[in-house]
Amino acid sequence: MTLEVFFRPEAEADIEDATVWYESQRARLGQAFLDEVASLTQALSEQPRVAPVVHRSTRRALLSRFPFAMYYRIVGDRLVVLAVMHGSRHPRRWKARSSMSD
């Protein structure tokens, strides 16, 4: 069963910020980042339990070409993306989001 994917506004902002930064580094690199996020999102919607739980019910899936991770929860029949963050970011940033209501 494929889950519906819902991005929290904070996660959308994470993606936008990273896309803008990558595009400023090299033409079309921002689009490559977006494509990678879309590919991972599709894969997770089809197999949401493939990534490990890292904090309570929050799971972490790594992007393959970029040093980012997608943090998400399975809530009923939805996959809720809490954050898409660079691996060097402090875990406190996404952990605070995991305590927010879905």
Backbone atoms as SQL, in Angstrom:
CREATE TABLE atoms (id INTEGER PRIMARY KEY, chain TEXT, resi INTEGER, resn TEXT, atom TEXT, x REAL, y REAL, z REAL);
INSERT INTO atoms VALUES
  (1, 'A', 1, 'MET', 'N', 0.837, -1.178, 0.000),
  (2, 'A', 1, 'MET', 'CA', 0.000, 0.000, 0.000),
  (3, 'A', 1, 'MET', 'C', 0.887, 1.249, 0.000),
  (4, 'A', 2, 'THR', 'N', 0.622, 2.151, -0.913),
  (5, 'A', 2, 'THR', 'CA', 1.375, 3.396, -1.002),
  (6, 'A', 2, 'THR', 'C', 0.761, 4.435, -0.079),
  (7, 'A', 3, 'LEU', 'N', 1.603, 5.040, 0.743),
  (8, 'A', 3, 'LEU', 'CA', 1.134, 6.062, 1.677),
  (9, 'A', 3, 'LEU', 'C', 1.112, 7.437, 1.012),
  (10, 'A', 4, 'GLU', 'N', 0.161, 8.250, 1.429),
  (11, 'A', 4, 'GLU', 'CA', 0.123, 9.649, 1.014),
  (12, 'A', 4, 'GLU', 'C', 1.241, 10.372, 1.758),
  (13, 'A', 5, 'VAL', 'N', 1.959, 11.242, 1.077),
  (14, 'A', 5, 'VAL', 'CA', 3.075, 11.966, 1.683),
  (15, 'A', 5, 'VAL', 'C', 2.640, 13.399, 1.984),
  (16, 'A', 6, 'PHE', 'N', 2.928, 13.832, 3.201),
  (17, 'A', 6, 'PHE', 'CA', 2.629, 15.189, 3.643),
  (18, 'A', 6, 'PHE', 'C', 3.926, 15.803, 4.161),
  (19, 'A', 7, 'PHE', 'N', 4.309, 16.956, 3.615),
  (20, 'A', 7, 'PHE', 'CA', 5.506, 17.668, 4.068),
  (21, 'A', 7, 'PHE', 'C', 5.100, 18.769, 5.037),
  (22, 'A', 8, 'ARG', 'N', 5.674, 18.750, 6.229),
  (23, 'A', 8, 'ARG', 'CA', 5.476, 19.861, 7.155),
  (24, 'A', 8, 'ARG', 'C', 6.059, 21.120, 6.505),
  (25, 'A', 9, 'PRO', 'N', 5.532, 22.299, 6.809),
  (26, 'A', 9, 'PRO', 'CA', 6.080, 23.535, 6.230),
  (27, 'A', 9, 'PRO', 'C', 7.582, 23.701, 6.491),
  (28, 'A', 10, 'GLU', 'N', 8.034, 23.263, 7.650),
  (29, 'A', 10, 'GLU', 'CA', 9.459, 23.366, 7.977),
  (30, 'A', 10, 'GLU', 'C', 10.299, 22.501, 7.046),
  (31, 'A', 11, 'ALA', 'N', 9.793, 21.325, 6.690),
  (32, 'A', 11, 'ALA', 'CA', 10.508, 20.440, 5.768),
  (33, 'A', 11, 'ALA', 'C', 10.541, 21.045, 4.370),
  (34, 'A', 12, 'GLU', 'N', 9.427, 21.648, 3.954),
  (35, 'A', 12, 'GLU', 'CA', 9.410, 22.324, 2.653),
  (36, 'A', 12, 'GLU', 'C', 10.442, 23.448, 2.620),
  (37, 'A', 13, 'ALA', 'N', 10.561, 24.181, 3.724),
  (38, 'A', 13, 'ALA', 'CA', 11.559, 25.254, 3.804),
  (39, 'A', 13, 'ALA', 'C', 12.979, 24.687, 3.753),
  (40, 'A', 14, 'ASP', 'N', 13.203, 23.548, 4.410),
  (41, 'A', 14, 'ASP', 'CA', 14.519, 22.891, 4.353),
  (42, 'A', 14, 'ASP', 'C', 14.894, 22.581, 2.907),
  (43, 'A', 15, 'ILE', 'N', 13.948, 22.009, 2.176),
  (44, 'A', 15, 'ILE', 'CA', 14.191, 21.614, 0.784),
  (45, 'A', 15, 'ILE', 'C', 14.459, 22.844, -0.074),
  (46, 'A', 16, 'GLU', 'N', 13.657, 23.865, 0.106),
  (47, 'A', 16, 'GLU', 'CA', 13.837, 25.104, -0.667),
  (48, 'A', 16, 'GLU', 'C', 15.204, 25.727, -0.391),
  (49, 'A', 17, 'ASP', 'N', 15.585, 25.810, 0.869),
  (50, 'A', 17, 'ASP', 'CA', 16.883, 26.400, 1.229),
  (51, 'A', 17, 'ASP', 'C', 18.038, 25.622, 0.606),
  (52, 'A', 18, 'ALA', 'N', 17.973, 24.303, 0.688),
  (53, 'A', 18, 'ALA', 'CA', 19.050, 23.475, 0.129),
  (54, 'A', 18, 'ALA', 'C', 19.089, 23.585, -1.392),
  (55, 'A', 19, 'THR', 'N', 17.922, 23.615, -2.013),
  (56, 'A', 19, 'THR', 'CA', 17.855, 23.729, -3.471),
  (57, 'A', 19, 'THR', 'C', 18.489, 25.033, -3.944),
  (58, 'A', 20, 'VAL', 'N', 18.139, 26.118, -3.292),
  (59, 'A', 20, 'VAL', 'CA', 18.702, 27.429, -3.650),
  (60, 'A', 20, 'VAL', 'C', 20.217, 27.421, -3.463),
  (61, 'A', 21, 'TRP', 'N', 20.678, 26.847, -2.356),
  (62, 'A', 21, 'TRP', 'CA', 22.122, 26.812, -2.112),
  (63, 'A', 21, 'TRP', 'C', 22.837, 25.984, -3.177),
  (64, 'A', 22, 'TYR', 'N', 22.331, 24.787, -3.468),
  (65, 'A', 22, 'TYR', 'CA', 22.981, 23.941, -4.476),
  (66, 'A', 22, 'TYR', 'C', 22.968, 24.606, -5.845),
  (67, 'A', 23, 'GLU', 'N', 21.872, 25.255, -6.187),
  (68, 'A', 23, 'GLU', 'CA', 21.801, 25.926, -7.488),
  (69, 'A', 23, 'GLU', 'C', 22.807, 27.074, -7.560),
  (70, 'A', 24, 'SER', 'N', 23.078, 27.721, -6.433),
  (71, 'A', 24, 'SER', 'CA', 24.068, 28.804, -6.420),
  (72, 'A', 24, 'SER', 'C', 25.490, 28.268, -6.587),
  (73, 'A', 25, 'GLN', 'N', 25.679, 26.993, -6.289),
  (74, 'A', 25, 'GLN', 'CA', 27.000, 26.381, -6.415),
  (75, 'A', 25, 'GLN', 'C', 27.293, 25.931, -7.841),
  (76, 'A', 26, 'ARG', 'N', 26.233, 25.421, -8.514),
  (77, 'A', 26, 'ARG', 'CA', 26.408, 24.935, -9.894),
  (78, 'A', 26, 'ARG', 'C', 25.043, 24.835, -10.560),
  (79, 'A', 27, 'ALA', 'N', 24.970, 25.259, -11.784),
  (80, 'A', 27, 'ALA', 'CA', 23.711, 25.196, -12.535),
  (81, 'A', 27, 'ALA', 'C', 23.195, 23.761, -12.572),
  (82, 'A', 28, 'ARG', 'N', 21.923, 23.611, -12.350),
  (83, 'A', 28, 'ARG', 'CA', 21.179, 22.343, -12.381),
  (84, 'A', 28, 'ARG', 'C', 21.444, 21.437, -11.177),
  (85, 'A', 29, 'LEU', 'N', 22.338, 21.829, -10.283),
  (86, 'A', 29, 'LEU', 'CA', 22.575, 21.010, -9.096),
  (87, 'A', 29, 'LEU', 'C', 21.382, 21.089, -8.143),
  (88, 'A', 30, 'GLY', 'N', 20.740, 22.235, -8.093),
  (89, 'A', 30, 'GLY', 'CA', 19.527, 22.360, -7.287),
  (90, 'A', 30, 'GLY', 'C', 18.438, 21.425, -7.778),
  (91, 'A', 31, 'GLN', 'N', 18.287, 21.333, -9.103),
  (92, 'A', 31, 'GLN', 'CA', 17.288, 20.417, -9.665),
  (93, 'A', 31, 'GLN', 'C', 17.662, 18.969, -9.375),
  (94, 'A', 32, 'ALA', 'N', 18.938, 18.654, -9.410),
  (95, 'A', 32, 'ALA', 'CA', 19.378, 17.297, -9.076),
  (96, 'A', 32, 'ALA', 'C', 19.018, 16.959, -7.627),
  (97, 'A', 33, 'PHE', 'N', 19.166, 17.936, -6.739),
  (98, 'A', 33, 'PHE', 'CA', 18.781, 17.729, -5.338),
  (99, 'A', 33, 'PHE', 'C', 17.284, 17.471, -5.239),
  (100, 'A', 34, 'LEU', 'N', 16.481, 18.293, -5.915),
  (101, 'A', 34, 'LEU', 'CA', 15.024, 18.092, -5.903),
  (102, 'A', 34, 'LEU', 'C', 14.638, 16.725, -6.452),
  (103, 'A', 35, 'ASP', 'N', 15.295, 16.307, -7.524),
  (104, 'A', 35, 'ASP', 'CA', 15.015, 14.991, -8.107),
  (105, 'A', 35, 'ASP', 'C', 15.319, 13.878, -7.111),
  (106, 'A', 36, 'GLU', 'N', 16.413, 14.032, -6.383),
  (107, 'A', 36, 'GLU', 'CA', 16.796, 13.035, -5.380),
  (108, 'A', 36, 'GLU', 'C', 15.767, 12.976, -4.249),
  (109, 'A', 37, 'VAL', 'N', 15.308, 14.142, -3.800),
  (110, 'A', 37, 'VAL', 'CA', 14.277, 14.189, -2.758),
  (111, 'A', 37, 'VAL', 'C', 12.998, 13.523, -3.262),
  (112, 'A', 38, 'ALA', 'N', 12.613, 13.813, -4.499),
  (113, 'A', 38, 'ALA', 'CA', 11.397, 13.220, -5.069),
  (114, 'A', 38, 'ALA', 'C', 11.521, 11.707, -5.184),
  (115, 'A', 39, 'SER', 'N', 12.674, 11.232, -5.605),
  (116, 'A', 39, 'SER', 'CA', 12.896, 9.794, -5.737),
  (117, 'A', 39, 'SER', 'C', 12.814, 9.091, -4.385),
  (118, 'A', 40, 'LEU', 'N', 13.460, 9.662, -3.381),
  (119, 'A', 40, 'LEU', 'CA', 13.415, 9.075, -2.044),
  (120, 'A', 40, 'LEU', 'C', 11.996, 9.110, -1.490),
  (121, 'A', 41, 'THR', 'N', 11.300, 10.211, -1.707),
  (122, 'A', 41, 'THR', 'CA', 9.924, 10.336, -1.229),
  (123, 'A', 41, 'THR', 'C', 9.043, 9.252, -1.833),
  (124, 'A', 42, 'GLN', 'N', 9.177, 9.026, -3.131),
  (125, 'A', 42, 'GLN', 'CA', 8.387, 7.985, -3.798),
  (126, 'A', 42, 'GLN', 'C', 8.717, 6.609, -3.227),
  (127, 'A', 43, 'ALA', 'N', 9.998, 6.322, -3.058),
  (128, 'A', 43, 'ALA', 'CA', 10.402, 5.022, -2.514),
  (129, 'A', 43, 'ALA', 'C', 9.859, 4.822, -1.101),
  (130, 'A', 44, 'LEU', 'N', 9.921, 5.859, -0.288),
  (131, 'A', 44, 'LEU', 'CA', 9.433, 5.742, 1.089),
  (132, 'A', 44, 'LEU', 'C', 7.917, 5.611, 1.144),
  (133, 'A', 45, 'SER', 'N', 7.219, 6.241, 0.227),
  (134, 'A', 45, 'SER', 'CA', 5.759, 6.108, 0.222),
  (135, 'A', 45, 'SER', 'C', 5.352, 4.675, -0.089),
  (136, 'A', 46, 'GLU', 'N', 6.181, 3.967, -0.846),
  (137, 'A', 46, 'GLU', 'CA', 5.903, 2.580, -1.209),
  (138, 'A', 46, 'GLU', 'C', 6.396, 1.596, -0.151),
  (139, 'A', 47, 'GLN', 'N', 7.488, 1.918, 0.518),
  (140, 'A', 47, 'GLN', 'CA', 8.050, 1.056, 1.563),
  (141, 'A', 47, 'GLN', 'C', 8.449, 1.921, 2.763),
  (142, 'A', 48, 'PRO', 'N', 7.476, 2.418, 3.499),
  (143, 'A', 48, 'PRO', 'CA', 7.767, 3.399, 4.553),
  (144, 'A', 48, 'PRO', 'C', 8.566, 2.861, 5.735),
  (145, 'A', 49, 'ARG', 'N', 8.559, 1.574, 5.954),
  (146, 'A', 49, 'ARG', 'CA', 9.259, 1.020, 7.118),
  (147, 'A', 49, 'ARG', 'C', 10.703, 0.597, 6.808),
  (148, 'A', 50, 'VAL', 'N', 11.185, 0.915, 5.629),
  (149, 'A', 50, 'VAL', 'CA', 12.530, 0.504, 5.230),
  (150, 'A', 50, 'VAL', 'C', 13.620, 1.246, 6.016),
  (151, 'A', 51, 'ALA', 'N', 13.365, 2.470, 6.426),
  (152, 'A', 51, 'ALA', 'CA', 14.364, 3.257, 7.160),
  (153, 'A', 51, 'ALA', 'C', 14.239, 2.993, 8.659),
  (154, 'A', 52, 'PRO', 'N', 15.344, 3.068, 9.377),
  (155, 'A', 52, 'PRO', 'CA', 15.311, 2.780, 10.818),
  (156, 'A', 52, 'PRO', 'C', 14.676, 3.902, 11.636),
  (157, 'A', 53, 'VAL', 'N', 14.100, 3.506, 12.750),
  (158, 'A', 53, 'VAL', 'CA', 13.606, 4.473, 13.733),
  (159, 'A', 53, 'VAL', 'C', 14.828, 5.012, 14.472),
  (160, 'A', 54, 'VAL', 'N', 14.924, 6.342, 14.568),
  (161, 'A', 54, 'VAL', 'CA', 16.074, 6.951, 15.237),
  (162, 'A', 54, 'VAL', 'C', 15.699, 7.695, 16.513),
  (163, 'A', 55, 'HIS', 'N', 14.422, 8.000, 16.673),
  (164, 'A', 55, 'HIS', 'CA', 13.973, 8.710, 17.879),
  (165, 'A', 55, 'HIS', 'C', 12.467, 8.531, 17.985),
  (166, 'A', 56, 'ARG', 'N', 12.057, 7.820, 19.030),
  (167, 'A', 56, 'ARG', 'CA', 10.637, 7.513, 19.209),
  (168, 'A', 56, 'ARG', 'C', 10.095, 6.906, 17.924),
  (169, 'A', 57, 'SER', 'N', 9.128, 7.515, 17.279),
  (170, 'A', 57, 'SER', 'CA', 8.602, 6.929, 16.040),
  (171, 'A', 57, 'SER', 'C', 9.133, 7.631, 14.793),
  (172, 'A', 58, 'THR', 'N', 10.149, 8.461, 14.953),
  (173, 'A', 58, 'THR', 'CA', 10.722, 9.180, 13.815),
  (174, 'A', 58, 'THR', 'C', 11.776, 8.311, 13.139),
  (175, 'A', 59, 'ARG', 'N', 11.680, 8.233, 11.819),
  (176, 'A', 59, 'ARG', 'CA', 12.615, 7.446, 11.007),
  (177, 'A', 59, 'ARG', 'C', 13.528, 8.379, 10.216),
  (178, 'A', 60, 'ARG', 'N', 14.702, 7.852, 9.845),
  (179, 'A', 60, 'ARG', 'CA', 15.666, 8.626, 9.061),
  (180, 'A', 60, 'ARG', 'C', 16.057, 7.841, 7.816),
  (181, 'A', 61, 'ALA', 'N', 15.889, 8.495, 6.662),
  (182, 'A', 61, 'ALA', 'CA', 16.311, 7.910, 5.391),
  (183, 'A', 61, 'ALA', 'C', 17.342, 8.846, 4.766),
  (184, 'A', 62, 'LEU', 'N', 18.432, 8.275, 4.289),
  (185, 'A', 62, 'LEU', 'CA', 19.516, 9.073, 3.722),
  (186, 'A', 62, 'LEU', 'C', 19.342, 9.251, 2.221),
  (187, 'A', 63, 'LEU', 'N', 19.611, 10.458, 1.746),
  (188, 'A', 63, 'LEU', 'CA', 19.672, 10.685, 0.310),
  (189, 'A', 63, 'LEU', 'C', 20.972, 10.064, -0.179),
  (190, 'A', 64, 'SER', 'N', 20.972, 9.502, -1.372),
  (191, 'A', 64, 'SER', 'CA', 22.167, 8.782, -1.809),
  (192, 'A', 64, 'SER', 'C', 23.251, 9.686, -2.393),
  (193, 'A', 65, 'ARG', 'N', 22.884, 10.781, -3.064),
  (194, 'A', 65, 'ARG', 'CA', 23.885, 11.619, -3.729),
  (195, 'A', 65, 'ARG', 'C', 24.229, 12.893, -2.972),
  (196, 'A', 66, 'PHE', 'N', 23.505, 13.179, -1.923),
  (197, 'A', 66, 'PHE', 'CA', 23.708, 14.415, -1.171),
  (198, 'A', 66, 'PHE', 'C', 23.800, 14.075, 0.314),
  (199, 'A', 67, 'PRO', 'N', 24.545, 14.863, 1.088),
  (200, 'A', 67, 'PRO', 'CA', 24.721, 14.547, 2.518),
  (201, 'A', 67, 'PRO', 'C', 23.541, 15.025, 3.374),
  (202, 'A', 68, 'PHE', 'N', 22.354, 14.614, 2.978),
  (203, 'A', 68, 'PHE', 'CA', 21.123, 15.003, 3.659),
  (204, 'A', 68, 'PHE', 'C', 20.359, 13.769, 4.094),
  (205, 'A', 69, 'ALA', 'N', 19.512, 13.970, 5.093),
  (206, 'A', 69, 'ALA', 'CA', 18.627, 12.905, 5.565),
  (207, 'A', 69, 'ALA', 'C', 17.206, 13.444, 5.631),
  (208, 'A', 70, 'MET', 'N', 16.261, 12.552, 5.371),
  (209, 'A', 70, 'MET', 'CA', 14.846, 12.879, 5.489),
  (210, 'A', 70, 'MET', 'C', 14.339, 12.229, 6.768),
  (211, 'A', 71, 'TYR', 'N', 13.754, 13.029, 7.644),
  (212, 'A', 71, 'TYR', 'CA', 13.192, 12.551, 8.906),
  (213, 'A', 71, 'TYR', 'C', 11.681, 12.548, 8.763),
  (214, 'A', 72, 'TYR', 'N', 11.067, 11.420, 9.080),
  (215, 'A', 72, 'TYR', 'CA', 9.632, 11.295, 8.852),
  (216, 'A', 72, 'TYR', 'C', 9.000, 10.356, 9.858),
  (217, 'A', 73, 'ARG', 'N', 7.669, 10.423, 9.905),
  (218, 'A', 73, 'ARG', 'CA', 6.882, 9.517, 10.744),
  (219, 'A', 73, 'ARG', 'C', 5.777, 8.909, 9.895),
  (220, 'A', 74, 'ILE', 'N', 5.374, 7.731, 10.279),
  (221, 'A', 74, 'ILE', 'CA', 4.211, 7.095, 9.675),
  (222, 'A', 74, 'ILE', 'C', 3.045, 7.380, 10.617),
  (223, 'A', 75, 'VAL', 'N', 2.059, 8.097, 10.113),
  (224, 'A', 75, 'VAL', 'CA', 0.897, 8.484, 10.917),
  (225, 'A', 75, 'VAL', 'C', -0.345, 7.991, 10.186),
  (226, 'A', 76, 'GLY', 'N', -0.888, 6.879, 10.659),
  (227, 'A', 76, 'GLY', 'CA', -2.038, 6.289, 9.974),
  (228, 'A', 76, 'GLY', 'C', -1.651, 5.860, 8.574),
  (229, 'A', 77, 'ASP', 'N', -2.352, 6.397, 7.584),
  (230, 'A', 77, 'ASP', 'CA', -2.053, 6.057, 6.192),
  (231, 'A', 77, 'ASP', 'C', -1.268, 7.174, 5.498),
  (232, 'A', 78, 'ARG', 'N', -0.566, 7.983, 6.305),
  (233, 'A', 78, 'ARG', 'CA', 0.243, 9.079, 5.759),
  (234, 'A', 78, 'ARG', 'C', 1.693, 8.958, 6.199),
  (235, 'A', 79, 'LEU', 'N', 2.563, 9.440, 5.352),
  (236, 'A', 79, 'LEU', 'CA', 3.970, 9.591, 5.684),
  (237, 'A', 79, 'LEU', 'C', 4.182, 11.096, 5.870),
  (238, 'A', 80, 'VAL', 'N', 4.532, 11.503, 7.078),
  (239, 'A', 80, 'VAL', 'CA', 4.689, 12.922, 7.404),
  (240, 'A', 80, 'VAL', 'C', 6.180, 13.248, 7.469),
  (241, 'A', 81, 'VAL', 'N', 6.644, 14.075, 6.540),
  (242, 'A', 81, 'VAL', 'CA', 8.048, 14.479, 6.507),
  (243, 'A', 81, 'VAL', 'C', 8.224, 15.669, 7.437),
  (244, 'A', 82, 'LEU', 'N', 9.076, 15.473, 8.446),
  (245, 'A', 82, 'LEU', 'CA', 9.329, 16.505, 9.453),
  (246, 'A', 82, 'LEU', 'C', 10.470, 17.431, 9.068),
  (247, 'A', 83, 'ALA', 'N', 11.495, 16.860, 8.431),
  (248, 'A', 83, 'ALA', 'CA', 12.693, 17.640, 8.121),
  (249, 'A', 83, 'ALA', 'C', 13.481, 16.965, 7.011),
  (250, 'A', 84, 'VAL', 'N', 14.207, 17.781, 6.262),
  (251, 'A', 84, 'VAL', 'CA', 15.194, 17.300, 5.296),
  (252, 'A', 84, 'VAL', 'C', 16.436, 18.127, 5.595),
  (253, 'A', 85, 'MET', 'N', 17.379, 17.509, 6.305),
  (254, 'A', 85, 'MET', 'CA', 18.499, 18.276, 6.855),
  (255, 'A', 85, 'MET', 'C', 19.854, 17.703, 6.479),
  (256, 'A', 86, 'HIS', 'N', 20.814, 18.615, 6.397),
  (257, 'A', 86, 'HIS', 'CA', 22.203, 18.238, 6.159),
  (258, 'A', 86, 'HIS', 'C', 22.677, 17.384, 7.332),
  (259, 'A', 87, 'GLY', 'N', 23.508, 16.413, 7.042),
  (260, 'A', 87, 'GLY', 'CA', 23.997, 15.497, 8.063),
  (261, 'A', 87, 'GLY', 'C', 24.792, 16.152, 9.177),
  (262, 'A', 88, 'SER', 'N', 25.328, 17.332, 8.928),
  (263, 'A', 88, 'SER', 'CA', 26.115, 18.005, 9.965),
  (264, 'A', 88, 'SER', 'C', 25.254, 18.808, 10.937),
  (265, 'A', 89, 'ARG', 'N', 23.962, 18.919, 10.658),
  (266, 'A', 89, 'ARG', 'CA', 23.074, 19.681, 11.534),
  (267, 'A', 89, 'ARG', 'C', 22.871, 18.949, 12.853),
  (268, 'A', 90, 'HIS', 'N', 22.702, 19.702, 13.917),
  (269, 'A', 90, 'HIS', 'CA', 22.504, 19.130, 15.248),
  (270, 'A', 90, 'HIS', 'C', 21.148, 18.428, 15.307),
  (271, 'A', 91, 'PRO', 'N', 21.095, 17.213, 15.864),
  (272, 'A', 91, 'PRO', 'CA', 19.827, 16.473, 15.951),
  (273, 'A', 91, 'PRO', 'C', 18.720, 17.221, 16.693),
  (274, 'A', 92, 'ARG', 'N', 19.087, 18.164, 17.508),
  (275, 'A', 92, 'ARG', 'CA', 18.077, 18.926, 18.247),
  (276, 'A', 92, 'ARG', 'C', 17.073, 19.580, 17.288),
  (277, 'A', 93, 'ARG', 'N', 17.523, 19.974, 16.101),
  (278, 'A', 93, 'ARG', 'CA', 16.636, 20.656, 15.147),
  (279, 'A', 93, 'ARG', 'C', 15.476, 19.766, 14.711),
  (280, 'A', 94, 'TRP', 'N', 15.747, 18.527, 14.327),
  (281, 'A', 94, 'TRP', 'CA', 14.635, 17.687, 13.885),
  (282, 'A', 94, 'TRP', 'C', 13.915, 17.054, 15.064),
  (283, 'A', 95, 'LYS', 'N', 14.607, 16.834, 16.179),
  (284, 'A', 95, 'LYS', 'CA', 13.932, 16.263, 17.347),
  (285, 'A', 95, 'LYS', 'C', 12.859, 17.203, 17.872),
  (286, 'A', 96, 'ALA', 'N', 13.114, 18.496, 17.818),
  (287, 'A', 96, 'ALA', 'CA', 12.094, 19.460, 18.248),
  (288, 'A', 96, 'ALA', 'C', 10.863, 19.352, 17.360),
  (289, 'A', 97, 'ARG', 'N', 11.077, 19.116, 16.096),
  (290, 'A', 97, 'ARG', 'CA', 9.945, 18.980, 15.171),
  (291, 'A', 97, 'ARG', 'C', 9.177, 17.689, 15.402),
  (292, 'A', 98, 'SER', 'N', 9.866, 16.646, 15.844),
  (293, 'A', 98, 'SER', 'CA', 9.186, 15.359, 16.038),
  (294, 'A', 98, 'SER', 'C', 8.215, 15.400, 17.204),
  (295, 'A', 99, 'SER', 'N', 8.353, 16.393, 18.073),
  (296, 'A', 99, 'SER', 'CA', 7.426, 16.498, 19.198),
  (297, 'A', 99, 'SER', 'C', 6.204, 17.345, 18.857),
  (298, 'A', 100, 'MET', 'N', 6.213, 17.971, 17.669),
  (299, 'A', 100, 'MET', 'CA', 5.055, 18.752, 17.229),
  (300, 'A', 100, 'MET', 'C', 3.918, 17.814, 16.854),
  (301, 'A', 101, 'SER', 'N', 2.712, 18.306, 16.936),
  (302, 'A', 101, 'SER', 'CA', 1.576, 17.475, 16.527),
  (303, 'A', 101, 'SER', 'C', 1.564, 17.362, 15.014),
  (304, 'A', 102, 'ASP', 'N', 1.077, 16.226, 14.529),
  (305, 'A', 102, 'ASP', 'CA', 1.030, 15.992, 13.089),
  (306, 'A', 102, 'ASP', 'C', -0.290, 16.477, 12.575);
